[in-house]
Amino acid sequence: MRKAPLIPTVQLYGEQDLQQTPDYLHCEPLITRSRAHRFKIRPHRHPGIVQVFHLRTGSGEANIDGQSLSVQAPMLILISQMSVHDFLWSEDVSGTVLSVSTARLERSESAGAAPADTALVRLTPGNRQIERLMEMLLQEYRSTPDRERDRALQALIDLLAIAIARLRPDRLGAQSRRHRGQAHLQQFLELVNRDYVTQRTVESYAGELGITAPYLNQLCRESTGRHALQIVHERIALEARRYLIYTALRISEIADRLGFADPAYFTRFFRRQSGLSPREFRRRQDQAPIQSSSAGIGRPSR
């Protein structure tokens, strides 16, 4: 029996780095990556990242979680985290792609409206609200970073989330059609985002999913190359970095908020995950100039 090809798990298509920064956000013209890959985007998926494709002109063939679809501008394509997708675009394709972390969406003032499910949304030619918001996001993302840039980006994301919710996007329903293992993995990631502070065991997550811990580990290794516990720890470390960058909380207070009874144990945990102690990490951030990071977000004021 032929072994199924491994589907890459990436941060952005064509890039292998999975070092997600706090409140990750990336925005670029659709043509940028499409042209670089000759308009053929091979199957891949993104951990902890939701994508919004605004198709302004052109067309294409999309395969999303095993479902083949024809897409035609004007249209929105919403891709949930870990949803397997690939595209074959026409050469006249244009639009904008927004990639944003689920951690950032959870903290949005419009979290209830944030696009979390895979869906296609057909747009009416006369309604340019989505197009304008995506253009504003791209313009702000490309602007010179200052202390207000992150707030501006977040405000635009909130407006976009509300605009999309008002369109009442229909889910593709791929959850019921995709391989059961992928459904379990998606549910596990959602549970980790919900419960990472409670320091749950892998066994408790597996029990809630109705599967065994060894099987959950197998699913995680096959799809992400990491054990289930590594995924949990990475989510905790991501939140720790966010506290260290965006708040003035003491290390002991951050440890407590993340479910660590002992600040010293939290420090050892953070060093294993990040290569620096929390204090060293914060000091480096304080010494760094305000600049564009890999997430395209400037440092906010304290």
Secondary structure, DSSP 8 states (H G I E B T S, - for coil): --------B-SSTT-------TT-EEEEEHHHHHHHTTTEEEEEB-TTEEEEEEEEE-EEEEEETTEEEEEESSEEEEE-TT--EEEEE-TT-EEEEEEEEHHHHHTSTTGGGS--S-EEEE--TT--HHHHHHHHHHHHHHS---TTHHHHHHHHHHHHHHHHHHT--EE--HHHHS-HHHHHHHHHHHHHHHHGGGT--HHHHHHHHTS-HHHHHHHHHHHHSS-HHHHHHHHHHHHHHHHHHH----HHHHHHHTT-S-HHHHHHHHHHHHSS-HHHHHHHHHHS-S---TT-------
